[in-house]
Amino acid sequence: MIEGKRVLITGGAGFIGTSLGLRLHQTNDIVIFDNFHRNAFATTELGQSGRVQVIHGDVRDEAALRDAVKGCHIVVHMASIAGVDTVMKNPVLTMDVSLYGTANVLRACLENSETLERFVDFSTSEVFGTHAYNVAEADVTTLGAVGEARWTYAVSKLATEHLTYNYYKQHGLPTVAVRPFNIYGPRQVGQGAIHHFIRKALAHEPVTVHNDGAQIRSWCYIDDIVDGLILALETPDAIGQTFNIGNPRGTLTVYNLAKEIVRLSSSSSSIECIPWDFTDVELRIPNIDKARSILGYQPRVDLEEGLLRTILWYRQQDGSV
């Protein structure tokens, strides 16, 4: 159990960062560093906690990061541009935030290496490209074609993984990299499929899927990703490693996901297929054997249960329960 630590979470106002902060703030001092472009933090009581410090900042600001890292025992680096549509519209910003932001926070951590006990770089399952079945951490990653904006996020994240590992190898910094696979749950903000589907289903509006909806994903509930992150922070053998964190049991097509959400919401929404002419991920299923073996990680929340919890949260937010 993590207790009595000072924990910095860059991008800490986002969906996953907020969920991690909620799990840790009772027994640790939390520093949330974020520009609040996306704000899941506002849906919680974390702002009223005496153990939570909020810094409005940009990870490209090296001086601000250096101040934020001082005295921290744990740094979880999540700050990034997220969402396929946003990435495709802002490819330069996407790469700037990933590359410069990660370099800045790693330099700051190295300056504070005497107190630093763990650094986690939050990467992405996008590094496996368009077709990823039962992919393990050591499997070949795919660099997207130059000029295809979709892959600017994945390419920059893969670069930050290499940089993170090399800070461990060259400087002995206690680093870990995590690759999350399609996380969902309460407090999700932005453009995620489940967020979109539930909002539409609860409003009894048409739910739209790209093309024929045959794309396959493995969906992982937010509590399970937070469990994996905490294990990566606690486990001594995690240092210097990269881990897939996801739930292979939560696998189905995007079309069937939409159907499930409509059913579980008791919604009258129709499901409509719309053209999507851009590169997409057709198949993404993780192999999590390494996380099981080294971290003792095991996802606990099955898809139907996770969807029901998430739908209930959205109903409560809308005041319909």
C-alpha positions as CSV (number, residue, x, y, z in Angstrom):
1,M,0.0,0.0,0.0
2,I,1.3,3.5,-0.9
3,E,1.3,5.7,2.1
4,G,3.0,8.9,3.2
5,K,4.3,9.8,-0.3
6,R,4.2,12.9,-2.3
7,V,2.8,12.0,-5.7
8,L,2.9,14.2,-8.8
9,I,0.4,13.4,-11.6
10,T,0.9,15.3,-14.8
11,G,-2.4,15.4,-16.7
12,G,-3.9,14.7,-13.3
13,A,-7.2,16.4,-14.1
14,G,-7.9,13.9,-16.9
15,F,-10.1,10.8,-16.6
16,I,-7.4,8.4,-15.5
17,G,-5.3,10.9,-13.6
18,T,-8.4,11.9,-11.5
19,S,-9.2,8.3,-10.8
20,L,-5.7,7.6,-9.6
21,G,-5.8,10.7,-7.4
22,L,-9.1,9.6,-5.9
23,R,-7.5,6.2,-5.0
24,L,-4.3,7.7,-3.4
25,H,-5.2,11.0,-1.8
26,Q,-6.5,9.6,1.5
27,T,-3.0,8.4,2.5
28,N,-0.7,10.6,0.3
29,D,-0.1,14.2,-0.7
30,I,-1.1,14.6,-4.3
31,V,0.1,17.2,-6.8
32,I,-2.2,17.7,-9.8
33,F,-0.3,19.3,-12.7
34,D,-2.6,20.1,-15.7
35,N,-3.8,22.8,-18.1
36,F,-7.4,21.6,-17.5
37,H,-8.2,21.4,-21.1
38,R,-10.2,18.3,-20.1
39,N,-11.4,18.3,-16.6
40,A,-12.7,15.1,-14.9
41,F,-11.3,16.6,-11.7
42,A,-14.3,19.0,-11.4
43,T,-16.7,16.1,-11.0
44,T,-15.0,15.0,-7.8
45,E,-14.3,16.4,-4.3
46,L,-10.6,16.3,-4.7
47,G,-10.4,20.0,-4.9
48,Q,-11.6,20.2,-1.3
49,S,-9.0,17.8,0.0
50,G,-6.3,19.3,2.1
51,R,-3.9,16.7,0.7
52,V,-4.3,17.8,-2.9
53,Q,-2.4,20.6,-4.5
54,V,-3.4,21.9,-7.9
55,I,-1.0,23.5,-10.3
56,H,-2.3,25.0,-13.5
57,G,0.6,24.4,-15.9
58,D,1.8,23.1,-19.2
59,V,4.4,20.2,-19.4
60,R,6.3,22.2,-22.0
61,D,7.2,24.7,-19.3
62,E,10.3,23.2,-17.9
63,A,10.7,25.6,-15.0
64,A,7.1,24.9,-13.8
65,L,7.7,21.2,-14.0
66,R,10.9,21.5,-12.1
67,D,9.2,23.2,-9.2
68,A,6.3,20.7,-9.2
69,V,8.7,17.7,-9.1
70,K,10.6,19.0,-6.0
71,G,10.2,16.7,-3.0
72,C,8.1,14.2,-4.9
73,H,8.6,10.5,-4.3
74,I,6.4,9.3,-7.2
75,V,5.8,10.9,-10.6
76,V,3.1,9.6,-12.9
77,H,3.4,11.3,-16.2
78,M,0.0,11.2,-18.1
79,A,-0.1,14.6,-19.7
80,S,-0.8,14.3,-23.5
81,I,-3.1,15.3,-26.3
82,A,-5.8,12.6,-26.4
83,G,-8.6,11.6,-28.7
84,V,-8.2,10.6,-32.3
85,D,-10.0,13.6,-33.7
86,T,-8.0,16.0,-31.6
87,V,-4.7,14.4,-32.5
88,M,-5.5,14.5,-36.2
89,K,-6.4,18.2,-36.0
90,N,-3.3,19.1,-33.9
91,P,-0.4,16.8,-34.9
92,V,2.3,19.3,-34.1
93,L,0.9,20.1,-30.7
94,T,0.5,16.4,-30.0
95,M,4.1,15.6,-30.7
96,D,5.3,18.7,-28.8
97,V,3.5,17.8,-25.7
98,S,4.6,14.2,-25.8
99,L,8.3,14.8,-26.7
100,Y,9.1,18.0,-25.0
101,G,6.8,17.4,-22.0
102,T,8.3,13.9,-21.3
103,A,11.9,15.2,-21.7
104,N,11.2,18.0,-19.3
105,V,9.7,15.9,-16.6
106,L,12.4,13.3,-16.9
107,R,15.1,16.0,-16.5
108,A,13.3,17.3,-13.5
109,C,13.1,13.8,-12.0
110,L,16.8,13.3,-12.5
111,E,17.5,16.5,-10.6
112,N,15.5,15.1,-7.8
113,S,16.7,11.5,-8.0
114,E,17.6,11.4,-4.3
115,T,14.0,11.5,-3.3
116,L,12.4,9.9,-6.4
117,E,11.2,6.3,-5.9
118,R,9.2,5.7,-9.1
119,F,8.5,7.4,-12.4
120,V,5.7,6.0,-14.6
121,D,5.4,7.0,-18.3
122,F,1.9,6.6,-19.6
123,S,2.2,5.3,-23.1
124,T,-0.4,3.9,-25.4
125,S,-1.6,0.7,-27.1
126,E,-1.6,2.6,-30.4
127,V,2.1,1.7,-30.7
128,F,1.0,-1.7,-32.0
129,G,-0.6,-0.2,-35.1
130,T,-3.8,-1.2,-37.0
131,H,-3.8,-4.9,-36.2
132,A,-2.8,-6.1,-32.8
133,Y,-3.9,-9.5,-31.7
134,N,-2.7,-10.9,-28.3
135,V,0.2,-8.5,-28.5
136,A,2.9,-8.7,-25.8
137,E,5.3,-6.0,-24.7
138,A,8.2,-7.4,-26.7
139,D,6.3,-7.8,-29.9
140,V,7.2,-5.5,-32.8
141,T,5.7,-2.0,-32.6
142,T,4.5,-0.3,-35.8
143,L,5.6,3.1,-36.9
144,G,2.9,4.8,-39.0
145,A,3.5,6.2,-42.4
146,V,4.9,9.8,-42.4
147,G,2.0,12.1,-43.3
148,E,-0.7,10.1,-41.7
149,A,-1.7,12.3,-38.8
150,R,-3.4,9.4,-36.9
151,W,0.0,8.0,-36.0
152,T,1.7,11.2,-34.7
153,Y,0.4,10.3,-31.2
154,A,1.7,6.7,-31.3
155,V,5.1,7.6,-32.8
156,S,5.7,10.3,-30.1
157,K,4.6,8.0,-27.3
158,L,6.9,5.2,-28.5
159,A,9.7,7.7,-28.5
160,T,8.9,8.7,-24.9
161,E,9.0,5.0,-23.9
162,H,12.5,4.7,-25.4
163,L,13.5,7.9,-23.6
164,T,12.1,6.7,-20.3
165,Y,13.9,3.4,-20.5
166,N,17.2,5.1,-21.3
167,Y,16.9,7.3,-18.3
168,Y,16.7,4.0,-16.3
169,K,19.5,2.4,-18.2
170,Q,21.9,5.4,-18.3
171,H,21.1,7.2,-15.1
172,G,19.5,4.6,-12.9
173,L,16.2,6.4,-12.6
174,P,13.5,4.1,-11.3
175,T,11.2,4.2,-14.4
176,V,8.3,2.1,-15.7
177,A,6.2,2.5,-18.8
178,V,2.6,1.4,-19.1
179,R,0.5,0.8,-22.2
180,P,-3.2,1.1,-21.5
181,F,-5.8,-0.6,-23.7
182,N,-9.1,1.2,-24.2
183,I,-10.0,2.4,-20.7
184,Y,-13.6,3.4,-19.9
185,G,-15.7,4.2,-16.8
186,P,-17.2,7.0,-14.7
187,R,-15.8,10.5,-15.2
188,Q,-14.6,9.8,-18.7
189,V,-14.3,13.0,-20.7
190,G,-13.5,13.7,-24.3
191,Q,-14.2,11.6,-27.3
192,G,-14.1,8.0,-26.1
193,A,-16.5,5.6,-27.8
194,I,-18.2,4.4,-24.6
195,H,-18.6,8.0,-23.4
196,H,-20.2,8.9,-26.8
197,F,-22.4,5.8,-26.9
198,I,-23.8,6.2,-23.4
199,R,-24.6,9.8,-23.8
200,K,-26.5,9.1,-27.0
201,A,-28.2,6.1,-25.6
202,L,-29.5,7.9,-22.5
203,A,-30.8,10.6,-24.7
204,H,-32.5,8.0,-27.0
205,E,-30.6,9.5,-29.9
206,P,-29.0,7.5,-32.8
207,V,-25.7,5.9,-31.8
208,T,-23.2,6.2,-34.6
209,V,-20.3,3.8,-35.4
210,H,-17.6,4.2,-38.0
211,N,-18.1,2.2,-41.3
212,D,-19.6,-1.2,-40.4
213,G,-18.5,-1.2,-36.7
214,A,-16.5,-4.4,-37.2
215,Q,-13.4,-3.0,-35.5
216,I,-12.5,-5.1,-32.5
217,R,-11.4,-3.7,-29.1
218,S,-10.7,-5.0,-25.6
219,W,-12.3,-2.7,-23.1
220,C,-10.8,-2.2,-19.6
221,Y,-12.7,-0.7,-16.7
222,I,-11.1,2.3,-14.9
223,D,-10.7,0.5,-11.6
224,D,-8.6,-2.1,-13.3
225,I,-6.2,0.3,-14.9
226,V,-5.8,2.1,-11.5
227,D,-5.0,-1.3,-9.9
228,G,-2.4,-1.9,-12.6
229,L,-0.8,1.5,-12.1
230,I,-0.6,1.1,-8.3
231,L,1.0,-2.3,-8.8
232,A,3.6,-0.7,-11.1
233,L,4.3,1.8,-8.4
234,E,4.7,-0.7,-5.6
235,T,6.4,-3.7,-7.2
236,P,10.3,-3.5,-7.1
237,D,10.7,-5.8,-10.2
238,A,8.6,-3.3,-12.2
239,I,11.5,-0.9,-12.6
240,G,13.0,-0.8,-16.1
241,Q,9.9,-2.6,-17.5
242,T,7.0,-1.9,-19.9
243,F,3.6,-3.3,-19.2
244,N,0.4,-3.8,-21.1
245,I,-2.6,-3.0,-18.9
246,G,-6.0,-4.0,-20.2
247,N,-8.7,-6.7,-20.1
248,P,-8.7,-9.3,-22.9
249,R,-12.0,-10.6,-21.6
250,G,-13.7,-7.4,-22.5
251,T,-13.3,-8.0,-26.3
252,L,-16.0,-7.4,-28.9
253,T,-16.7,-5.4,-32.0
254,V,-17.5,-1.7,-31.8
255,Y,-21.0,-2.4,-33.3
256,N,-21.8,-5.0,-30.6
257,L,-20.5,-2.6,-28.0
258,A,-23.0,0.0,-29.1
259,K,-25.7,-2.7,-29.1
260,E,-24.8,-3.7,-25.5
261,I,-24.9,-0.1,-24.3
262,V,-28.3,0.5,-25.9
263,R,-29.6,-2.7,-24.3
264,L,-28.2,-2.0,-20.8
265,S,-29.4,1.6,-20.9
266,S,-33.0,0.4,-21.8
267,S,-32.7,2.8,-24.7
268,S,-34.7,3.2,-27.9
269,S,-31.7,4.5,-29.8
270,S,-30.9,3.1,-33.2
271,I,-27.4,2.3,-34.3
272,E,-26.2,4.0,-37.5
273,C,-23.1,3.2,-39.5
274,I,-21.4,6.3,-40.9
275,P,-18.5,6.5,-43.4
276,W,-15.0,7.0,-41.9
277,D,-12.4,7.5,-44.5
278,F,-9.4,7.8,-42.2
279,T,-7.0,5.1,-40.9
280,D,-8.4,3.2,-38.0
281,V,-7.3,0.4,-35.6
282,E,-9.1,-2.7,-36.8
283,L,-8.0,-5.1,-34.1
284,R,-6.6,-4.4,-30.6
285,I,-6.3,-7.2,-28.0
286,P,-3.6,-7.2,-25.3
287,N,-1.5,-10.0,-23.9
288,I,-1.2,-9.2,-20.2
289,D,0.9,-12.3,-19.1
290,K,3.9,-10.1,-18.2
291,A,1.8,-7.9,-15.9
292,R,0.2,-10.9,-14.4
293,S,3.6,-12.5,-13.8
294,I,5.6,-9.6,-12.5
295,L,2.9,-7.3,-11.0
296,G,0.3,-9.8,-10.0
297,Y,-2.2,-7.8,-12.1
298,Q,-5.6,-9.3,-12.8
299,P,-8.5,-7.3,-14.2
300,R,-11.5,-7.9,-12.1
301,V,-14.4,-6.0,-13.7
302,D,-16.1,-7.8,-16.6
303,L,-17.5,-5.7,-19.4
304,E,-21.2,-5.9,-18.6
305,E,-20.6,-5.0,-15.0
306,G,-18.3,-2.1,-15.9
307,L,-20.9,-0.8,-18.5
308,L,-23.7,-0.9,-15.9
309,R,-21.6,1.0,-13.4
310,T,-20.7,3.6,-16.0
311,I,-24.3,4.0,-17.3
312,L,-25.5,4.5,-13.7
313,W,-22.9,7.2,-13.1
314,Y,-24.0,9.1,-16.2
315,R,-27.6,8.8,-15.2
316,Q,-26.7,10.2,-11.8
317,Q,-24.8,13.1,-13.4
318,D,-27.8,13.9,-15.6
319,G,-30.1,13.7,-12.5
320,S,-32.2,10.9,-14.0
321,V,-31.7,8.6,-11.1
